[in-house]
Amino acid sequence: MNKDFLEQLAACAALAPSADNCQPWRMRAAGDALELHYVSRHPETNVFGPDSHATLLSIGGLAENIDAALAANGVRGQWEWSAAGTQPYGRLQLAGTAPARFAAPAGAGVRHTNRLPFRTDALAPDLAARAASEREGAQRVVLLQDGAARKALVKLVRLSSEARFCNRDLHRWLFGSLRKTPQEVDSGDGLDVATLGLPPGGEALMALMSSWKRMETLNRIGAYKFLAMTEVGLISAAPALLCVVGSGAGRDSVDAGRLLTRVWTQLNAAGAAVQPYYVVSDQINRLHDGSLAAGFDARIGAVEGEMRCLLGLAPGEMLHMILRVGYPKGTPARSRRLPLDQVFVSAP
Ligand SMILES: Cc1cc2nc3c(=O)[nH]c(=O)nc-3n(C[C@H](O)[C@H](O)[C@H](O)COP(=O)(O)O)c2cc1C
């Protein structure tokens, strides 16, 4: 494989989604193989380690984009995945010769997060049916279009958001991720505030929230409830909520990340708009690993019980991600990516 092909493959892979655009990956080329490694880019604020659920979803997105690019270029590759807790996550052995020109797959550059309001009309039935039928290993999709079911899930998003706004680590992570000045945005990672689609007054509210000391004081008079309520405004109006669910054992979440990225890409390619909501999965994960804000265990335990019932989860299954889906009203600002030399290295 020539270096140019591997570089373009890596650039296409790196269009994958990641929590707060943290891009926790580095791809290393060695001969005709490409390895996927973990990188913590901002350890002082980072909350997602190498085997965290959020990171594994991103690694799955990387693998999905790589496979789409290989298919577009007629190149074969064989994945070998490592045991949980070891690096690299996986190694792709490429076979054959690279084409003279890299063909970018249609979907990877089209997929994006849209945090603006969506139209409220229903998804086209064939699009909804296709999304609902997607599978990857032990991972599947549950699509909620019925009003009562959507309302029940939105309530769980609101309760989970309340716990999130009381969590100091998540506060530090969010404000550490924000990129406001042109230089910060140019760095290529994190959350460009322009992508947040903040309503009038939103920036002032963010500035007020930026001090944890102030948040703690405001939370004593219920600010977290108000913030969670505003957080669910857009998701309450969405015509469809798509949930990626399935096995959470070992590194099965990599498969969930593949499925998430595939369905999201298909929806965007068909003209639908998508915004992920990770807060329910994240707070339930925190309940299990003991990193919830104090005082929320019973409430998030109840959220988990209701969510399992609502989505019909079998024992051993978990909620990986909720997607708000509809048709776009506007075109959102797009997130940037890190320069290629920070996500791809070629072994000498
Ligand atoms: C694990 C994970 C969690 C995410 N959580 C949220 C979320 O709760 N809200 C949101 O608006 N976007 C969320 N995102 C979307 C990312 O912020 C987004 O993928 C990233 O900023 C890159 O932008 P892009 O999707 O437009 O390429 C999440 C993505 C991943 C992979």
Ligand as a Chemical Component Dictionary entry (heavy atoms), coordinates in Angstrom:
data_LIG
# 
_chem_comp.id                   LIG 
_chem_comp.type                 NON-POLYMER 
_chem_comp.pdbx_formal_charge   0 
_chem_comp.three_letter_code    LIG 
# 
loop_
_chem_comp_atom.comp_id 
_chem_comp_atom.atom_id 
_chem_comp_atom.alt_atom_id 
_chem_comp_atom.type_symbol 
_chem_comp_atom.charge 
_chem_comp_atom.model_Cartn_x 
_chem_comp_atom.model_Cartn_y 
_chem_comp_atom.model_Cartn_z 
_chem_comp_atom.pdbx_ordinal 
LIG C1  C1  C 0 -19.999 8.948  22.259 1  
LIG C2  C2  C 0 -20.542 10.219 21.665 2  
LIG C3  C3  C 0 -21.355 11.039 22.441 3  
LIG C4  C4  C 0 -21.909 12.206 21.898 4  
LIG N1  N1  N 0 -22.784 12.944 22.659 5  
LIG C5  C5  C 0 -23.408 14.006 22.111 6  
LIG C6  C6  C 0 -24.440 14.677 22.821 7  
LIG O1  O1  O 0 -24.851 14.263 23.915 8  
LIG N2  N2  N 0 -24.982 15.786 22.248 9  
LIG C7  C7  C 0 -24.584 16.228 21.017 10 
LIG O2  O2  O 0 -25.119 17.230 20.549 11 
LIG N3  N3  N 0 -23.623 15.582 20.310 12 
LIG C8  C8  C 0 -23.045 14.484 20.814 13 
LIG N4  N4  N 0 -22.114 13.777 20.092 14 
LIG C9  C9  C 0 -21.721 14.257 18.758 15 
LIG C10 C10 C 0 -20.304 14.822 18.774 16 
LIG O3  O3  O 0 -20.234 16.006 19.534 17 
LIG C11 C11 C 0 -19.864 15.033 17.319 18 
LIG O4  O4  O 0 -19.806 13.782 16.685 19 
LIG C12 C12 C 0 -18.517 15.717 17.210 20 
LIG O5  O5  O 0 -18.575 17.025 17.727 21 
LIG C13 C13 C 0 -18.049 15.787 15.752 22 
LIG O6  O6  O 0 -18.992 16.455 14.960 23 
LIG P1  P1  P 0 -19.683 15.771 13.703 24 
LIG O7  O7  O 0 -20.573 14.664 14.229 25 
LIG O8  O8  O 0 -20.487 16.870 13.065 26 
LIG O9  O9  O 0 -18.616 15.229 12.816 27 
LIG C14 C14 C 0 -21.588 12.584 20.581 28 
LIG C15 C15 C 0 -20.782 11.737 19.789 29 
LIG C16 C16 C 0 -20.291 10.555 20.322 30 
LIG C17 C17 C 0 -19.483 9.627  19.455 31 
# 
loop_
_chem_comp_bond.comp_id 
_chem_comp_bond.atom_id_1 
_chem_comp_bond.atom_id_2 
_chem_comp_bond.value_order 
_chem_comp_bond.pdbx_ordinal 
LIG C1  C2  SING 1  
LIG C2  C3  SING 2  
LIG C2  C16 DOUB 3  
LIG C3  C4  DOUB 4  
LIG C4  N1  SING 5  
LIG C4  C14 SING 6  
LIG N1  C5  DOUB 7  
LIG C5  C6  SING 8  
LIG C5  C8  SING 9  
LIG C6  O1  DOUB 10 
LIG C6  N2  SING 11 
LIG N2  C7  SING 12 
LIG C7  O2  DOUB 13 
LIG C7  N3  SING 14 
LIG N3  C8  DOUB 15 
LIG C8  N4  SING 16 
LIG N4  C9  SING 17 
LIG N4  C14 SING 18 
LIG C9  C10 SING 19 
LIG C10 O3  SING 20 
LIG C10 C11 SING 21 
LIG C11 O4  SING 22 
LIG C11 C12 SING 23 
LIG C12 O5  SING 24 
LIG C12 C13 SING 25 
LIG C13 O6  SING 26 
LIG O6  P1  SING 27 
LIG P1  O7  DOUB 28 
LIG P1  O8  SING 29 
LIG P1  O9  SING 30 
LIG C14 C15 DOUB 31 
LIG C15 C16 SING 32 
LIG C16 C17 SING 33 
# 
